[in-house]
Structure formats: C-alpha cells, structure tokens
Amino acid sequence: MRILHIISTLNPKAGGPSTNIRRIVPSYAHMGHSGEVVTLDAPDAPFLHNIGFATHPLGPVSSVYSYDKKLLPWLRANLHRFDGVVVDGLWQYCGFAAWRACSGKRPYVVFTHGMLDPYFKRAFPAKHLKKWGYWLLAEYWILRCASRVLFTSEIEKQDATKSFWLHKWTPQVVPCGASAPPQTKEHYQQIFQQQFPALTEKRFLLFLGRIHPKKGCDLLLKAFANVASKDPDLHLVFAGPDETNWIAELNQMAEAAGISNRVHWLGMVEGDQKWGAFYSCEAFVLPSHQENFGIAVAEALACARPVLISDKVNIWEDILNDGAAFVAADDLAGTQSLLERWLSTDADTRAAMSKKALRCFQTRYDMSENARAIVRMFAEITSSAR
C-alpha cells in the first residue's frame, strides 16, 4: 500500500497534525508499506532536514489559505503512484486540491484534527460566520465527496455535526497515537537535567504544548497558585512555543501570586529533551478548552506518567476508565480540583496509576497500531470500489 499525506506545514510548532504525520509515516515502512508527504513548506525549511521519509515541499506560501499553484499540477502528475491520499486538516487549499485531483481517480480521506469542534464556533463567532461562505462553496463538498472523514474519537465524531447545520459525510474513527521513547528513563532524565540544571532533583508537574489560551495555561497557573502552599516543594513547568506572546502576562500573574520562583518556562522542547521532561515530571497536566486528541497526552502515557486533564480532551473517557487519569471541567474550579486530588493521592496509588498509564498507551495509542488502521481502511475502500 502506498499512501500520500497532504498538509500545509510539517513545522513542529504547528502542533498536532504535523506531529501526527511525523509519527505515522515512518510506521508504514515498518509494516512493509510506504508513505510520502507533500507539503507547502519551503524546500530549505530547517525542520525538513533529515526528516526520515519522502517529503515534497512545494512552498513557501504566505497566504492564510495556503494557496500554492504548484500543488494541483503536482497531484495530477503523481497521483498514479499512490493507492490512497490523506488530507490532514481543513480550511486550506490542500483539501480543495485533493478534491479536484482525486475525484474519480483515487480514494482520498480527510483527517479533521479537531477543526470541526463546536468550541471554535463559541469562542470565535465572527470567524465562524466567515467560514460559512467557504463551507458552502468548498469545504462541505470536500468532506462529502471524501471516501471517509476521519476523527480520533467518538466524542469528536459526534461534536463535528454541531458546527454547521449542513453536514453529510462518511465518518470513521481512527484513533491517533504516539511513538514510544526508544531509550531508557534514566537516559532521558540525564539529558533533561543537563539542559535544565535548575530543575535537577525538583518535583514538578508538566504542561507540554503550545502556550495558548485554548490550552488553559492561565487556569493552570491560577490553580497552582491556589494550592502551592499545600506542597511547598512542588514546581510547575511549562514547555512549548509561545505563539501569542502570552508568557509575559502569565509571568506577571505568577509574580503577583508569589510563585514565580516555582514556575519555569522552558520554551520549545523536542526529541530527547521532550522525553526527558515527561520522565522527570510527577504527572502531566492539560486543562485544555478543546483537544480532539492531544498527542502530548499519549506521549505522557507512553512514559508511564498519569495525566490530569479536562473533560474537553476528547479521549478522556478511555483514559479515565483505564485508571490513568484524573478528569475535571475546563474551568478554574475544575483545574484546581485536579491539582488538589493529585496532592492528596498517596504514593502507592500514584505508582499504580503509572503502570496503568503505560498499559493504556500500549493498548490504545501506539502509533504502529494507528498506522495499521489507516492501511486497513484504504484496503477496505479499494475492495469496495472494485
């Protein structure tokens, strides 16, 4: 099976869809299949160096819509080499080009990556109103004509129908996942301590992701300030890119609460440093307002770390049922309850949650299993077409 992914950017700072592709495409090769990616990044983009799989950068592009006149001709010239096409994301030219090129020639599917979550309708009503025009002209038809529209959970699949009243497509749940760290816990902890010596031998909770209002970083900071006196040795670590220049304001909040010496900002961490952050923390925290999956959640589980998450992380039910999570509402009271519950949890229960976290990852979120699901899906689509 030969599979092509189409995405606007593979920049790790772009978040989940880029990270997902970087994990899943190498998994095809391990199964005896092949995967390639066409992207609208510039060919000399540093994050494409030594990426480890066939990539075709056609950019750069500068528009929000990511229009690239080279994409449609490239697809028409190369489509014969592939058995199926995966469009990663919505609201950009990638989907339109795939629709035009693939219709009647090759099956294509669209991975929505949470972009139909009704959260965006509530949070950004003006943007949602503008999207209606593109929805009626193109996006709805891109999804309706796709062989499948992919969601990472049943919750995401159900919520997707609440964003626009006009919706008709063939849905399928294909759980996302992560790759397990290849080295030992001690190996990564040593690398992390070398890079961030100020955190050596410190106990901390970890937030790893974009520093963005959607992620609930302000809730986490306020909640930590409210419980900090209950465990004076516990610290809070934020690791991730600051897309909206929000850290200065959050730092002021920490200083006003008198906890700035216990709050640490690491910036973007990748590779060994990222795994070191997971292995060095007590638990992973994500009080997000919207998360169709949350790759960092799966990565924390892969490192046997319990997760403290909001009920807006769409895979929360499975992880809670597996005994690897505490879950609460995505507000200040809910976030504070997550931290208080963790602080009141004894060592034996924490150790049991850690074992359950690793088991949860292995049975639900191992990327190799997710790659197999996509290969099986295209095999079924091809068989039905025949």
Secondary structure in CASP SS format (residue, H / E / C, confidence):
PFRMAT SS
TARGET T0000
AUTHOR 0000-0000-0000
METHOD secondary structure of the structure
MODEL  1
M C 1.00
R E 1.00
I E 1.00
L E 1.00
H E 1.00
I E 1.00
I E 1.00
S C 1.00
T C 1.00
L C 1.00
N C 1.00
P H 1.00
K H 1.00
A H 1.00
G C 1.00
G H 1.00
P H 1.00
S H 1.00
T H 1.00
N H 1.00
I H 1.00
R H 1.00
R H 1.00
I H 1.00
V H 1.00
P H 1.00
S H 1.00
Y H 1.00
A H 1.00
H H 1.00
M C 1.00
G C 1.00
H C 1.00
S E 1.00
G E 1.00
E E 1.00
V E 1.00
V E 1.00
T E 1.00
L C 1.00
D C 1.00
A C 1.00
P C 1.00
D C 1.00
A C 1.00
P H 1.00
F H 1.00
L H 1.00
H C 1.00
N C 1.00
I C 1.00
G C 1.00
F C 1.00
A E 1.00
T E 1.00
H E 1.00
P E 1.00
L C 1.00
G C 1.00
P C 1.00
V C 1.00
S C 1.00
S C 1.00
V C 1.00
Y C 1.00
S C 1.00
Y C 1.00
D C 1.00
K C 1.00
K C 1.00
L H 1.00
L H 1.00
P H 1.00
W H 1.00
L H 1.00
R H 1.00
A H 1.00
N H 1.00
L H 1.00
H H 1.00
R H 1.00
F C 1.00
D C 1.00
G E 1.00
V E 1.00
V E 1.00
V E 1.00
D E 1.00
G C 1.00
L C 1.00
W C 1.00
Q C 1.00
Y H 1.00
C H 1.00
G H 1.00
F H 1.00
A H 1.00
A H 1.00
W H 1.00
R H 1.00
A H 1.00
C H 1.00
S C 1.00
G C 1.00
K C 1.00
R C 1.00
P C 1.00
Y E 1.00
V E 1.00
V E 1.00
F E 1.00
T C 1.00
H C 1.00
G C 1.00
M C 1.00
L C 1.00
D C 1.00
P H 1.00
Y H 1.00
F H 1.00
K H 1.00
R H 1.00
A H 1.00
F C 1.00
P H 1.00
A H 1.00
K H 1.00
H H 1.00
L H 1.00
K H 1.00
K H 1.00
W H 1.00
G H 1.00
Y H 1.00
W H 1.00
L H 1.00
L H 1.00
A H 1.00
E H 1.00
Y H 1.00
W H 1.00
I H 1.00
L H 1.00
R H 1.00
C H 1.00
A C 1.00
S C 1.00
R E 1.00
V E 1.00
L E 1.00
F E 1.00
T C 1.00
S C 1.00
E H 1.00
I H 1.00
E H 1.00
K H 1.00
Q H 1.00
D H 1.00
A H 1.00
T H 1.00
K H 1.00
S C 1.00
F C 1.00
W C 1.00
L C 1.00
H C 1.00
K C 1.00
W C 1.00
T C 1.00
P E 1.00
Q E 1.00
V E 1.00
V C 1.00
P C 1.00
C C 1.00
G C 1.00
A E 1.00
S C 1.00
A C 1.00
P C 1.00
P C 1.00
Q C 1.00
T C 1.00
K H 1.00
E H 1.00
H H 1.00
Y H 1.00
Q H 1.00
Q H 1.00
I H 1.00
F H 1.00
Q H 1.00
Q H 1.00
Q H 1.00
F C 1.00
P H 1.00
A H 1.00
L H 1.00
T C 1.00
E C 1.00
K C 1.00
R E 1.00
F E 1.00
L E 1.00
L E 1.00
F E 1.00
L E 1.00
G C 1.00
R C 1.00
I C 1.00
H C 1.00
P H 1.00
K H 1.00
K H 1.00
G C 1.00
C H 1.00
D H 1.00
L H 1.00
L H 1.00
L H 1.00
K H 1.00
A H 1.00
F H 1.00
A H 1.00
N H 1.00
V H 1.00
A H 1.00
S H 1.00
K H 1.00
D C 1.00
P C 1.00
D C 1.00
L E 1.00
H E 1.00
L E 1.00
V E 1.00
F E 1.00
A E 1.00
G C 1.00
P C 1.00
D C 1.00
E C 1.00
T C 1.00
N C 1.00
W C 1.00
I H 1.00
A H 1.00
E H 1.00
L H 1.00
N H 1.00
Q H 1.00
M H 1.00
A H 1.00
E H 1.00
A H 1.00
A H 1.00
G C 1.00
I C 1.00
S H 1.00
N H 1.00
R H 1.00
V E 1.00
H E 1.00
W E 1.00
L E 1.00
G E 1.00
M C 1.00
V C 1.00
E C 1.00
G H 1.00
D H 1.00
Q H 1.00
K H 1.00
W H 1.00
G H 1.00
A H 1.00
F H 1.00
Y H 1.00
S H 1.00
C C 1.00
E C 1.00
A E 1.00
F E 1.00
V E 1.00
L E 1.00
P C 1.00
S C 1.00
H C 1.00
Q C 1.00
E E 1.00
N C 1.00
F C 1.00
G C 1.00
I H 1.00
A H 1.00
V H 1.00
A H 1.00
E H 1.00
A H 1.00
L H 1.00
A H 1.00
C C 1.00
A C 1.00
R C 1.00
P C 1.00
V E 1.00
L E 1.00
I E 1.00
S E 1.00
D C 1.00
K C 1.00
V E 1.00
N C 1.00
I C 1.00
W H 1.00
E H 1.00
D H 1.00
I H 1.00
L H 1.00
N H 1.00
D C 1.00
G C 1.00
A C 1.00
A E 1.00
F E 1.00
V E 1.00
A E 1.00
A C 1.00
D C 1.00
D C 1.00
L H 1.00
A H 1.00
G H 1.00
T H 1.00
Q H 1.00
S H 1.00
L H 1.00
L H 1.00
E H 1.00
R H 1.00
W H 1.00
L H 1.00
S C 1.00
T C 1.00
D C 1.00
A H 1.00
D H 1.00
T H 1.00
R H 1.00
A H 1.00
A H 1.00
M H 1.00
S H 1.00
K H 1.00
K H 1.00
A H 1.00
L H 1.00
R H 1.00
C H 1.00
F H 1.00
Q H 1.00
T H 1.00
R H 1.00
Y H 1.00
D E 1.00
M H 1.00
S H 1.00
E H 1.00
N H 1.00
A H 1.00
R H 1.00
A H 1.00
I H 1.00
V H 1.00
R H 1.00
M H 1.00
F H 1.00
A H 1.00
E H 1.00
I H 1.00
T H 1.00
S H 1.00
S H 1.00
A H 1.00
R C 1.00
END
